[in-house]
């Protein structure tokens, strides 16, 4: 689990660095896929912000051997973390692979 947290932290740093320098990248999909994309993106973004403190609290309880508290919060942390991970890949695929993004000029 420590390796998963370390990998996620590394990804978060690289993700924030990229978006701080890339500017606004627009989704080019049209039609039905557009509201689907934005629904997934909004839920992903909100839960990605929520998951950071949840992971830190869950990790804190585990490292302090407070396993009852750890289990109680991990029941929420794991499914949210998995959802954010899976929807992140879906957003990436829709934005960069299936539909070519509109880069800032």
Beta strands, then each sheet from edge to edge (+ up, - down):
end
